[in-house]
Amino acid sequence: MGCVAQKKKVEKQIYRMETQIKKLVQQNEEMTNQINTMREQEQLLSQLCEQRSERQKIDLTALTDELNNRFEKMSNDLKQIDIICEEQKQAKLKEMLDWKNLFDKLDNVSKNNLSQISEEDEY
């Protein structure tokens, strides 16, 4: 093989290597772009997750507040019911005491009348 043939062979190899290098550079750029896109997507996903987490916290806070408000209202309602029950109990006890006093008076009047009738019978 002559010098010229060898030179052409080497030039062909150099051309192939340059082509391969260009392809590798292009692939590298594409991969870099893909990596950058993936990083951007990761950041977006991270932000979305944070926002969602924040919304869930807000939702949970709102639900907790609502439950606390309802519990407070129920607690106040139960206190009112206890007060009303106590008032009704006291009113019933007073009514029973009034009836007892009335029956005691009636009993005393009856005893007095019986005493008077007995005394009149003795005369």
Secondary structure, 3 states (H helix, E strand, C coil): CCHHHHHHHHHHHHHHHHHHHHHHHHHHHHHHHHHHHHHHHHHHHHHHHHHHHHHHHHHHHHHHHHHHHHHHHHHHHHHHHHHHHHHHHHHHHHHHHHHHHHHHHHHHHHHHHHHHHHHHHHC
